Amino acid sequence: MMKLTTISLLIGLSVIFGCNREIEQENNFSSATDTLILKTEKIKGFGMFPAGAGQIYFKDTTELYEYPVIFPKNISEIKLALQHVDIKPFQYQNLKESHSDYMTTFLDKNFPEKLDTSNIASKKENTICIMSGKLDNENVFIVDENNNKDFRDDSLRLYNKMDWHTKDHLIKCKYEVFGGGIIHIDSTWVNIGELRGNLLFFVSHHLVSEFSIDKEKYQLGIVDEQSNFCFDDPILALISKNGVMKDSLLKSELLSKGEYLKLGNNYYKFEDISNDGKSVTLVKEKDVSNKIGTQVGFIAPDFSFLSTEGDSIYFTDYKGKYLLLSNITACWSEIMSYEYFKELSEKYASKLDIIGIDISPNLLKQNIKDLNLTGIFVIAESNPLIQKNYREDYCSRTCFLIDPQGRIIDKFEISDWKVSLAKYLE
């Protein structure tokens, strides 16, 4: 019996260490390798990355649902919400029903790696159930943590104020996701909390990939910008090199898909990430010196627009000068970003040109009057080149600092203007 136990133990250790060596080998590359396929590990919490949340929209259970769920009997005023795991199957169905011309572009982007059109997940397979109600006159909610559509075997929780940075009270739940050509069971953590009487929800995880190129060791972190289960809007950053871990991430260090990461003497394009986040693809680029984009170090994209005063403005007008493109918005706060804009304008208007980019003409006009703002302003939605290159995010507060040669030398949140601009203008 002892011999059998010893043999079993040795076999087990062999399997474990064999797997570790295999993973290590998969993430071990040479600088001569053009394409890096990085395996990732899912980590609880969103680490150093920013996170956002969306409201949970509950509906009365008298309404018709596509599949039944089982509720506990001791809860009153029950309402139900369905959180999407993967939005792409719903998008596909909507495009198909509407015969949209966008279908070709959508499939080119997602088929077959991220969507199996022959086996579209049903709403039952592709949602997480959350219920709310009252118990002893207290507001409570339950997440279907094991995803069996039965709330009786899940934990009951009170409404509590949203804690954005907690890892102690995150809720682990199972879900089904398409990855590697199949739909498989996965799990992660979600954060739910109350803000202004509503429950907010976001997926609280990030991915980490440890790998080496020649003798250099790196660690990347990845999140979904929308804090969703799948990685449709991934953000990537280098968080460690040769064991030295960063303590925070600057706006300029956060890279979107299609942008470039410098590793050693080479640049690598963030080409793609699998639907379930288990692998990331980086592709080496020989020369990025003439690349155009809003990434730090790249040539700033051209623009022309009509200002809010009706003047024609061209990028070429600012060559040979420092230029700050500053996104301002009433989103989240009707005045905060405008106050920052006023402060930085008063401090640095003599040292650089400043253009304010907004999406709310009426609120912009009001803030210009109330705060006595001066400068050139543009409404992004009315100017395609500005919106495409410098204002993709509706609630953006991002500033782009462009040097006299027309390259972007920094990218930062408007609230960080004092530290960021001082580096170049003091």
C-alpha atoms as one frame of an Amber mdcrd trajectory, in Angstrom:
protein
   0.000   0.000   0.000   2.896   2.366   0.832   4.499   1.697  -2.545   1.268
   2.580  -4.338   0.942   5.810  -2.334   4.556   6.792  -3.097   4.113   6.085
  -6.788   0.870   8.100  -6.843   2.605  11.014  -5.114   5.483  10.963  -7.582
   3.091  10.855 -10.506   1.146  13.786  -9.037   4.273  15.868  -8.513   5.441
  15.022 -12.005   2.144  16.252 -13.452   2.246  19.484 -11.403   5.848  20.361
 -12.174   5.411  19.234 -15.765   2.486  21.659 -16.161   4.475  24.498 -14.597
   7.405  23.838 -16.925   5.047  23.734 -19.889   3.466  27.093 -18.978   6.905
  28.596 -18.315   8.125  27.324 -21.673   5.060  28.761 -23.442   5.834  32.226
 -22.057   9.578  32.041 -22.776  10.575  33.811 -26.007  13.517  34.990 -28.053
  13.809  38.557 -29.376  13.928  36.957 -32.829  10.337  35.764 -32.392   7.880
  37.937 -34.314   4.622  36.826 -32.657   4.256  36.289 -28.908   1.263  34.291
 -27.638   1.167  35.016 -23.902  -0.734  32.798 -21.498  -2.456  34.716 -18.697
  -3.650  34.158 -15.142  -6.815  35.724 -13.722  -6.302  37.732 -10.519  -8.904
  38.890  -7.992  -9.501  42.660  -8.004  -8.530  45.174 -10.697  -5.060  45.893
  -9.320  -3.585  49.249 -10.362  -6.061  49.727 -13.202  -9.041  52.111 -13.163
 -12.487  50.557 -12.913 -15.992  51.636 -13.842 -19.411  50.269 -12.992 -22.856
  50.090 -14.528 -26.276  50.234 -12.891 -28.184  47.005 -12.343 -31.636  47.359
 -13.912 -34.154  45.268 -12.023 -37.563  44.407 -13.452 -40.729  43.235 -11.799
 -40.999  39.438 -11.938 -44.557  39.645 -13.288 -42.928  40.474 -16.619 -42.161
  37.607 -18.968 -38.627  36.200 -18.981 -37.058  33.835 -21.461 -36.280  31.212
 -18.819 -37.551  30.422 -15.296 -35.618  31.023 -12.075 -36.419  29.887  -8.544
 -36.742  32.498  -5.754 -36.586  32.053  -1.968 -39.993  32.256  -0.271 -39.056
  34.580   2.609 -38.226  37.589   0.384 -40.873  40.158  -0.590 -41.014  42.742
  -3.401 -38.787  40.546  -5.559 -37.291  41.963  -8.747 -34.910  40.330 -11.207
 -31.982  41.524 -13.316 -29.999  39.677 -15.988 -26.358  40.717 -16.437 -24.884
  39.845 -19.845 -21.689  37.816 -19.842 -20.813  38.281 -23.531 -22.515  41.075
 -25.471 -21.481  39.772 -28.908 -24.181  37.058 -29.281 -26.849  39.701 -28.606
 -25.218  42.080 -31.077 -25.123  39.342 -33.704 -28.804  38.520 -33.274 -29.784
  42.193 -33.508 -27.673  42.741 -36.625 -29.133  39.613 -38.203 -32.726  40.622
 -37.480 -32.200  44.161 -38.782 -30.231  42.991 -41.882 -27.600  45.566 -40.971
 -24.778  46.428 -43.373 -22.464  46.392 -40.346 -22.768  42.594 -40.131 -19.762
  42.003 -42.434 -17.499  44.233 -40.344 -18.784  42.653 -37.138 -18.037  39.109
 -38.349 -14.600  40.087 -39.703 -13.773  41.299 -36.211 -15.213  38.416 -34.172
 -15.643  35.246 -36.256 -14.569  32.534 -35.540 -12.216  33.293 -32.632 -14.727
  35.156 -30.481 -18.126  34.075 -31.769 -19.522  30.784 -33.100 -22.428  31.789
 -35.339 -23.546  28.161 -35.693 -23.997  27.842 -31.927 -25.109  31.203 -30.554
 -25.417  31.167 -26.775 -28.960  31.579 -25.494 -29.873  34.258 -22.973 -29.998
  31.561 -20.298 -26.426  30.497 -21.091 -25.184  34.044 -21.457 -26.474  35.856
 -18.367 -25.896  36.046 -14.622 -29.083  36.397 -12.550 -29.344  38.926  -9.714
 -32.464  39.433  -7.599 -33.431  42.177  -5.177 -36.151  42.372  -2.556 -36.942
  43.065   1.079 -36.365  40.984   4.184 -37.517  42.361   7.560 -37.931  45.733
   5.818 -34.257  45.743   4.728 -33.170  46.019   1.085 -31.384  42.818   0.099
 -29.995  41.202  -3.039 -28.778  37.771  -4.121 -26.411  36.803  -6.943 -26.881
  33.406  -8.585 -23.297  32.522  -7.735 -23.294  28.935  -9.000 -25.334  29.918
 -12.077 -28.006  27.245 -11.596 -30.931  29.717 -11.903 -31.936  28.966  -8.297
 -31.444  31.676  -5.656 -32.209  29.421  -2.694 -28.638  28.123  -2.398 -26.877
  31.511  -2.711 -25.847  34.093  -0.109 -28.214  36.878   0.846 -26.589  40.337
   1.102 -27.677  43.745   2.396 -27.423  46.886   0.308 -24.115  48.540   1.260
 -22.293  51.558  -0.137 -20.119  50.726  -3.158 -16.509  50.085  -2.126 -14.548
  50.449  -5.352 -11.291  48.993  -4.095 -12.445  46.119  -1.901 -11.236  42.584
  -2.410 -12.727  41.292   0.850 -16.389  41.481  -0.158 -16.214  40.472  -3.801
 -18.684  37.828  -4.945 -17.333  34.834  -6.852 -19.665  33.486  -9.516 -19.633
  30.946 -12.335 -20.477  31.762 -15.935 -20.268  30.268 -19.417 -17.946  31.853
 -21.958 -16.819  31.132 -25.516 -13.087  30.532 -25.767 -10.784  28.233 -27.680
 -13.596  27.304 -30.059 -15.921  25.991 -27.332 -18.204  27.291 -24.606 -16.741
  26.392 -21.230 -17.396  27.085 -17.548 -15.326  29.829 -15.958 -15.549  31.878
 -12.779 -14.573  35.325 -11.554 -15.389  37.971  -8.955 -17.974  40.740  -9.175
 -18.396  43.847  -7.059 -21.869  45.108  -6.206 -22.641  48.161  -4.121 -25.089
  50.993  -3.663 -24.674  54.510  -5.011 -27.466  57.095  -4.769 -30.086  54.440
  -4.119 -29.107  52.199  -7.050 -27.062  49.014  -7.119 -23.959  49.185  -9.322
 -22.127  46.186 -10.773 -18.709  45.534 -12.243 -16.468  42.533 -12.814 -13.481
  42.904 -10.468 -10.625  40.971 -11.982  -7.514  41.589 -14.010  -5.193  39.347
 -15.989  -1.480  38.940 -15.452   1.035  37.403 -17.843   4.600  36.717 -16.715
   7.005  36.045 -19.580  10.592  36.477 -20.695  12.307  37.676 -23.864  15.906
  36.490 -23.951  17.038  37.150 -20.359  14.605  39.979 -19.601  11.555  39.158
 -17.463   8.309  41.075 -17.809   4.836  41.130 -16.324   1.824  42.541 -18.136
  -1.552  43.405 -16.649  -4.785  43.496 -18.659  -8.333  44.606 -17.873 -11.485
  45.226 -19.864 -12.078  48.986 -20.003 -15.810  48.476 -19.425 -15.145  46.086
 -16.494 -17.027  43.255 -18.217 -16.598  39.474 -18.213 -15.140  39.349 -21.733
 -12.334  41.482 -23.125 -13.976  43.452 -25.924 -12.261  46.718 -24.879  -8.959
  45.542 -23.404  -6.418  47.817 -21.733  -2.855  46.547 -21.296   0.098  47.873
 -19.303   3.600  46.771 -18.367   3.481  46.420 -14.578   6.846  44.799 -13.800
  10.301  44.380 -15.338  12.950  42.021 -13.934  11.049  41.772 -10.660  10.674
  45.541 -10.110   6.945  46.201  -9.699   5.340  49.570 -10.434   3.297  51.089
  -7.623   0.878  52.903  -9.952   0.057  53.326 -13.638   0.027  56.592 -15.561
  -2.612  57.313 -18.194   0.149  57.276 -20.821   1.096  53.695 -19.843  -2.364
  52.254 -20.567  -2.438  50.761 -24.066  -5.482  49.857 -26.129  -5.623  47.123
 -28.747  -3.636  48.233 -31.783  -1.144  50.284 -29.769   2.498  49.414 -29.184
   4.472  48.237 -26.174   8.247  48.662 -25.949  10.017  45.580 -24.612  13.802
  45.811 -24.695  14.855  47.277 -28.040  11.698  46.208 -29.862   8.131  47.428
 -30.141   5.240  44.963 -30.064   1.732  45.696 -31.262  -1.076  44.671 -28.918
  -2.713  42.598 -31.628  -5.484  40.732 -29.813  -6.766  38.966 -26.733  -8.901
  35.834 -26.631 -12.568  36.183 -25.731 -12.034  34.544 -22.330  -8.774  36.408
 -21.714  -6.643  33.275 -21.488  -4.139  34.410 -24.126  -2.771  37.699 -25.458
  -1.112  38.187 -28.862   1.754  40.653 -29.371   3.309  41.183 -32.803   6.792
  42.700 -33.226   7.079  45.855 -35.304  10.432  46.704 -36.911   9.968  50.487
 -37.046   7.414  52.727 -35.324   9.126  56.076 -35.928   6.535  57.137 -38.526
   3.486  55.700 -36.776   0.499  58.007 -36.391  -1.656  57.671 -33.291  -2.536
  59.032 -29.871   0.046  56.846 -28.165   2.877  58.717 -26.449   5.826  59.073
 -28.857   3.729  58.777 -32.015   2.908  61.469 -34.582  -0.338  63.147 -33.539
  -3.266  62.478 -35.927  -4.178  65.377 -38.177  -7.321  67.382 -37.514  -9.375
  70.311 -38.713 -12.621  71.577 -37.246 -15.035  74.437 -36.791 -14.745  75.963
 -33.348 -17.787  76.860 -31.256 -17.242  80.428 -32.513 -17.432  79.250 -36.140
 -13.714  79.607 -36.899 -11.879  77.087 -39.097  -9.021  75.515 -37.101  -6.233
  73.381 -38.609  -3.540  71.267 -36.949  -0.928  72.878 -39.228  -1.625  76.210
 -37.502   0.106  74.848 -34.383   3.262  73.297 -35.835   6.308  74.668 -34.030
   4.346  75.219 -30.804   3.327  73.189 -27.805  -0.361  72.265 -28.057  -2.676
  70.772 -25.450  -5.865  69.042 -26.582  -7.916  68.922 -23.397 -11.099  66.886
 -23.104 -13.663  68.424 -20.762 -17.068  67.071 -19.860 -20.080  67.464 -17.619
 -20.275  63.683 -17.338 -20.097  62.604 -13.640 -19.595  66.251 -12.552 -21.081
  69.301 -14.257 -18.231  71.617 -13.295 -15.082  69.789 -12.136 -13.224  69.333
 -15.435 -14.077  72.911 -16.471 -12.493  74.189 -13.266  -9.336  72.225 -14.022
  -9.367  73.673 -17.550  -9.584  77.189 -16.138  -6.698  76.554 -13.721  -4.320
  75.126 -16.322  -5.239  77.862 -18.814  -4.437  80.594 -16.310  -1.132  78.917
 -15.447   0.167  77.976 -18.905  -1.718  79.952 -21.574   1.456  81.967 -22.262
   3.542  78.821 -22.816   1.294  76.643 -24.986  -1.873  76.702 -27.064  -4.921
  74.992 -25.579  -7.992  73.558 -27.283 -10.937  72.343 -25.221 -12.899  69.351
 -26.566 -16.440  68.775 -25.271 -19.582  66.813 -26.159 -22.215  69.021 -24.440
 -22.593  72.376 -26.237 -25.170  73.802 -23.829 -23.246  72.919 -20.665 -20.005
  74.099 -22.261 -21.608  77.451 -23.048 -22.898  77.728 -19.495 -19.512  76.920
 -17.953 -17.721  79.360 -20.276 -20.048  82.055 -18.941 -20.019  81.025 -15.254
 -16.259  80.417 -15.002 -15.184  83.047 -17.522 -13.314  80.435 -19.582 -11.227
  81.614 -22.506  -9.726  79.731 -25.416 -10.733  77.697 -28.435 -13.444  75.063
 -27.969 -14.806  72.331 -30.229 -17.770  69.955 -29.988 -16.432  66.491 -30.843
 -19.663  65.002 -32.204 -19.825  67.698 -34.893 -16.216  67.176 -35.979 -15.448
  63.593 -37.115 -11.630  63.818 -37.067 -11.615  65.090 -33.494 -14.143  62.500
 -32.331 -12.407  59.586 -34.069  -8.897  60.307 -32.817  -9.231  62.336 -29.642
 -12.673  61.731 -28.129 -13.784  58.112 -28.522 -14.813  57.936 -24.852 -18.004
  59.908 -24.208 -16.949  60.879 -20.668 -13.292  61.514 -21.511 -11.145  63.855
 -19.428  -7.946  62.891 -21.246  -5.411  65.535 -22.262  -2.946  65.095 -25.156
   0.236  67.179 -25.036   1.781  67.639 -28.490   5.329  68.965 -28.927   6.453
  71.518 -31.550   7.406  68.666 -33.908   3.858  67.316 -33.860   4.424  64.265
 -31.657   2.374  63.333 -28.609   4.735  63.525 -25.639   2.262  62.906 -22.813
  -1.282  61.773 -22.149  -2.945  62.366 -18.782  -6.213  62.996 -16.979  -7.062
  66.697 -16.711  -7.044  66.403 -12.908  -3.295  65.601 -13.109  -2.395  68.706
 -15.118  -0.129  70.282 -12.478   2.337  67.389 -12.305   2.143  66.448 -15.982
   2.603  69.897 -17.545   5.287  71.021 -15.091   7.611  68.316 -16.466   7.711
  70.091 -19.837   6.891  73.735 -19.245   8.578  74.710 -15.969
